[in-house]
Amino acid sequence: MSVHAHPDDESSKGAATLAKYAAEGVEVLVVTCTGGERGDVLNPAMDRPGVRENLTAIRRDEMAEARRILGVRQRFLGFVDSGLPGPGQPLPDGCFALAPLEEAAGRLVGLMRSFRPHVVVTYDETGGYPHPDHIRTHEVTAAAFDAVGEASSHPEAGAAWRPLKLYYQGGLSRPWFQAMHDAMTARGMDSGMREVLAELPVAGLEITTRVPCAEYFATRDRALLAHATQIDPNAGFMVHDRDVERQVWPTEDYHLARSHVVVDVDGATPEDDLFAGVRRPQRPTATAGAAASPGCG
């Protein structure tokens, strides 16, 4: 289960990993907390009459196409996009970032108990960047991960289920940008990444898990481009050289935040699989709760 704030986040963060596992037969569910109703139109080619007025419906159609390309399932959690208020501006009434944590986590608990994931992926405490919906997505997912295995918590949401691992997205880190910039510059290419590198903090999330998935970068890109209102094919992430990326950084990266899996002392570090320790029989910890056959998302 991969939990995101808006449509398009699933395709810009860990999408090749999702496509890889889906192709292997793993059940993968993307949960989108909001409909992206307050998003901007970031692709100049889509900034035309009829788009902004129908952005909610268009973004749902884009999400459906991206889901199809990735080969995954997808559910909306049902909250309203908070937008990105300027400094000192209040959040809009009724938005996701202002939703009571217990209510929002309860909805996600219900999805977790019906889907029964072994692995859950979301953002770290920073949200990946300081958008209120991304930060709230982290808070909601962490709360649901903790509550879903407790029968006394949200009993209306179904029978308790204990996911085994919680990961945070670690992609598009400073080391990724630096490696791509250095590699493209060495090949005589303009990376276009100097300004980004100047703004990124030196410290970043500790990476515990690197999933090889370069063969699914093209699938990732097709899913990204399906979000046509959000992705300019001639700018930003879409313009770096893909062959260089496959050579220099053929993985998508994660931080293992919580685990109920007993790992052998000689286990590989970093992991190369989100299901490390899950795909084979395990001796559960005392808090691991219910378990089932591995292979779910």
Long-range contacts (C-beta under 8 A, 24 or more apart in sequence): 1-28, 1-29, 1-30, 1-31, 1-111, 1-112, 1-115, 1-117, 1-119, 1-120, 1-121, 1-163, 1-297, 2-28, 2-29, 2-30, 2-31, 2-120, 2-121, 2-122, 2-297, 3-30, 3-31, 3-33, 3-108, 3-120, 3-121, 3-122, 3-137, 3-140, 3-141, 4-30, 4-31, 4-32, 4-33, 4-122, 4-137, 5-32, 5-33, 5-34, 5-96, 5-123, 5-127, 5-131, 5-133, 5-134, 5-136, 5-137, 6-32, 6-33, 6-34, 6-35, 6-36, 6-39, 6-59, 6-81, 6-133, 7-32, 7-35, 7-36, 7-59, 7-60, 7-62, 7-63, 7-66, 7-227, 7-230, 8-36, 8-59, 8-62, 8-63, 8-66, 8-224, 8-227, 8-230, 8-231, 9-134, 10-66, 10-67, 10-70, 10-72, 10-74, 10-223, 11-66, 11-70, 11-220, 11-223, 11-224, 11-226, 11-227, 12-224, 12-237, 13-123, 13-128, 13-169, 13-171, 13-172, 14-121, 14-169, 14-171, 14-252, 14-254, 15-70, 15-216, 15-219, 15-220, 15-223, 15-224, 16-213, 16-214, 16-216, 16-217, 16-219, 16-220, 16-252, 17-211, 17-213, 17-216, 17-252, 17-274, 18-70, 18-72, 19-69, 19-70, 19-71, 19-72, 19-213, 19-216, 19-219, 19-220, 19-223, 20-211, 20-213, 20-215, 20-216, 21-274, 21-297, 22-70, 22-71, 22-72, 23-71, 23-216, 25-295, 26-275, 26-295, 26-296, 26-297, 27-73, 27-115, 27-295, 27-296, 27-297, 28-70, 28-71, 28-72, 28-73, 28-297, 29-72, 29-73, 29-74, 29-75, 29-111, 29-115, 29-117, 29-297, 30-67, 30-70, 30-72, 30-73, 30-74, 30-75, 31-74, 31-75, 31-76, 31-77, 31-108, 31-111, 32-63, 32-74, 32-75, 32-76, 32-77, 33-76, 33-77, 33-79, 33-96, 33-104, 33-133, 33-136, 33-137, 33-140, 34-76, 34-77, 34-79, 34-80, 34-81, 34-82, 34-96, 34-133, 35-59, 35-60, 35-76, 35-80, 35-81, 36-81, 36-230, 37-80, 37-81, 38-80, 38-81, 38-82, 38-83, 38-84, 38-92, 38-95, 39-81, 39-229, 39-230, 41-229, 41-230, 42-229, 42-230, 42-231, 42-232, 43-228, 43-229, 43-230, 43-231, 43-232, 43-233, 44-232, 45-228, 45-232, 46-228, 46-229, 51-229, 55-229, 58-229, 59-227, 59-229, 59-230, 62-226, 62-227, 62-228, 62-229, 62-230, 63-227, 65-226, 66-223, 66-224, 66-226, 66-227, 69-219, 69-222, 69-223, 69-226, 70-219, 70-220, 70-223, 72-297, 75-111, 77-104, 77-107, 77-108, 77-111, 78-107, 79-104, 81-133, 82-131, 82-132, 82-133, 82-136, 84-131, 84-132, 85-132, 91-132, 95-132, 95-133, 96-132, 96-133, 96-136, 97-132, 97-133, 97-135, 97-136, 99-136, 101-139, 101-140, 101-143, 102-143, 104-136, 104-140, 105-140, 105-143, 105-144, 105-147, 105-154, 106-144, 106-154, 106-156, 106-157, 108-140, 108-141, 108-144, 109-144, 109-147, 109-148, 109-153, 109-154, 109-157, 110-154, 110-157, 110-158, 112-144, 112-145, 112-148, 112-161, 112-163, 113-148, 113-157, 113-158, 113-159, 113-160, 113-161, 114-158, 115-296, 115-297, 116-161, 116-292, 116-296, 117-163, 117-296, 117-297, 118-163, 118-164, 118-165, 118-275, 118-278, 118-292, 118-294, 118-295, 118-296, 118-297, 119-163, 119-164, 119-165, 119-167, 119-274, 119-275, 119-278, 119-297, 120-145, 120-163, 120-165, 120-166, 120-167, 121-166, 121-167, 121-168, 121-169, 121-254, 121-274, 122-166, 122-167, 122-168, 122-169, 123-168, 123-169, 124-168, 124-169, 124-205, 124-255, 124-257, 128-169, 128-172, 138-168, 141-166, 142-166, 142-257, 145-258, 149-287, 149-289, 149-290, 160-289, 160-290, 161-289, 161-290, 162-260, 162-287, 162-288, 162-289, 162-290, 162-291, 163-260, 164-259, 164-260, 164-261, 164-277, 164-278, 164-288, 164-291, 165-256, 165-258, 165-259, 165-260, 165-261, 165-274, 165-277, 165-278, 166-256, 166-257, 166-258, 166-259, 167-209, 167-254, 167-255, 167-256, 167-257, 167-274, 168-205, 168-254, 168-255, 168-257, 169-254, 170-204, 170-205, 170-207, 170-209, 170-253, 170-254, 170-255, 171-252, 171-253, 172-237, 173-204, 173-205, 173-207, 173-253, 174-200, 174-201, 174-202, 174-204, 175-204, 176-249, 176-253, 179-248, 179-249, 180-240, 180-244, 180-245, 180-248, 180-249, 183-244, 183-247, 183-248, 184-240, 184-241, 184-244, 187-241, 187-244, 189-241, 189-244, 191-240, 192-239, 192-240, 193-240, 205-255, 206-255, 207-253, 207-254, 207-255, 207-270, 208-254, 208-255, 208-256, 208-269, 208-270, 208-271, 209-253, 209-254, 209-255, 209-256, 209-270, 209-271, 209-272, 209-273, 209-274, 209-276, 210-251, 210-252, 210-253, 210-254, 210-270, 210-271, 210-272, 211-251, 211-252, 211-253, 211-254, 211-272, 211-273, 211-274, 212-250, 212-251, 212-272, 213-250, 213-251, 213-252, 214-245, 214-246, 214-250, 214-251, 217-242, 217-245, 217-246, 218-242, 260-284, 260-285, 260-287, 260-288, 260-289, 261-285, 261-288
